[in-house]
Amino acid sequence: MSERPAHRPTAILVGVQLPGVGDAEHAADLAELARLVDTLGYEVTDTVTQRRDTLSKSVVLGEGKLKELAELTGGKGYVPSAVPVKKDKARMRRAEESGEADDDEFEAADDDDDGQVPIVGRDVPEDSKRRPGLIAVDHELGPSQARNLEKATGVQVLDRTGVILEIFHRHARSREAKLQVELARLAYVSPRLRETGARGERQAGRGAGETELELDRRRIRDRMAEIRRELEAVHREQDHRREHRAGQPTVALVGYTNAGKSSLMRALTGSQVLVADQLFATLDTTIRALHPEAHPRILVSDTVGFIKKLPHDLVASFRSTLDEARHAGLLLFLVDASDPTFREQYAVTREVIGEIGAMQAPTRLILNKVDRLDETQREELRREFPEAIQMSALDKDDVARLRATIVAFFGQALVEAELLVPWPQHALVAQLHGEAQVLSEAHEEAGTRVRVRIEPDTLKRVQAALASSSPGA
Ligand SMILES: Nc1nc2c(ncn2[C@@H]2O[C@H](COP(=O)(O)OP(=O)(O)OP(=O)(O)O)[C@@H](O)[C@H]2O)c(=O)[nH]1
């Protein structure tokens, strides 16, 4: 075990290598989980792994490995009262009736689940200095698996989704991100709720014949419906804003978490976007103009990062955040080329982008962080990805070259046009300076004659504005 700074709680990782998962992939998955747990503020001190044909239905690991894990945590090493909960007959019957019965139910009736949403910091006592604060399991856990593991180890257990949700929760800044994360957390927590026995203060609002579990679930469903309505309102507002930007060329940066999107965004737009060596530092989409400004103005959007095994609910809840990518004229796929697993990360990103229907736009692959590679490695990558742009988001010249590539890309899509803007509509000339490349400008009796290179959509909008206010229109 390594030295632990006193201020950081510690965590143990648990992973089972299932058939079909190679050693390298297994190690990479655990390394990623370690980064996630680190981002959550824990220091990873140990990793317990095992090869198994399937995950143990009760506690994920086999008996011997569970003991090994419990030795590290100071826990019992077995699930107390590891027998079906026979005493609570009424509870069993209700569970069966509601289809909740678990053929592998080890969990004894307890009263420590308050049915509330917090995922971290639930109910495991921190009674020992030696005891880690968290066990993070690299698999989706069923409710009884998590609970049984907690009982056997005495330590709080989170699965990969739980860890990601907790990070998202901490990093959500905008109203939209907060609502989306809350929705995803409720979707995660709801099936994990268990009947907990009656407690006086929790009776309020309970309908006739409704169990406490049903009441909790109904409350969650109601809250989820409310959040969806709130989100719809936020999205209408966003659509409105997007319409306003329609026709403005936009380039979207997409990529795995920590690939360097925010750094590149900052470099391309001169803005103070948050850059952190953390996973999912960015949960919102930021949109800024390319800087120094291009004519017409080009917008750059930076959005939430992707990750392997990103829960589907979470992808769905971030769909609107990713909408910017769907409307972009150019998609830049950013990868951290110094990460040996970047090929897989690239594949995951493409898959998610494909899922949200954003693959229509032309794409370019950017191999970022090549400053961390030597010349031989770069040469190999050039052969493997001849079309890709190799660069470092931290290198000014590289960023300037990328900027030129982006400008050239949109330049190809521009058309040349001549417009006569009547004096009463002179404000349109100023607008054209922002939205098009003005080639020449001459003042005439009827107005200003402007030659522009302009996006076809923007041209249509300007022509429509001119036509609607021309005499006789
Ligand atoms: N050496 C090197 N480091 C880089 C480069 N680009 C980014 N970084 C570092 O990588 C880390 C992550 O960068 P970010 O820009 O926050 O990554 P991101 O893709 O926005 O991350 P998420 O918010 O998690 O999606 C930071 O510590 C950056 O300083 C690069 O080209 N070279």
The ligand as an ORCA input file, in Angstrom:
! r2SCAN-3c Opt
* xyz 0 1
  N       0.702     17.481    -22.721
  C      -0.496     17.911    -23.134
  N      -1.491     18.055    -22.238
  C      -2.687     18.484    -22.686
  C      -2.914     18.785    -24.061
  N      -4.208     19.168    -24.197
  C      -4.751     19.113    -22.965
  N      -3.854     18.711    -22.039
  C      -4.078     18.493    -20.591
  O      -5.019     17.428    -20.433
  C      -5.882     17.666    -19.312
  C      -7.350     17.619    -19.735
  O      -7.617     18.679    -20.601
  P      -9.081     19.301    -20.803
  O      -8.954     20.337    -21.858
  O      -9.697     19.698    -19.506
  O      -9.861     17.999    -21.344
  P     -11.401     17.818    -21.732
  O     -11.434     16.943    -22.933
  O     -12.083     19.138    -21.846
  O     -11.927     17.021    -20.460
  P     -13.451     16.785    -19.908
  O     -13.915     18.067    -19.299
  O     -13.220     15.722    -18.907
  O     -14.312     16.336    -21.035
  C      -5.457     19.035    -18.751
  O      -4.573     18.792    -17.679
  C      -4.733     19.696    -19.922
  O      -3.757     20.632    -19.495
  C      -1.817     18.630    -24.983
  O      -1.912     18.826    -26.194
  N      -0.629     18.178    -24.450
*
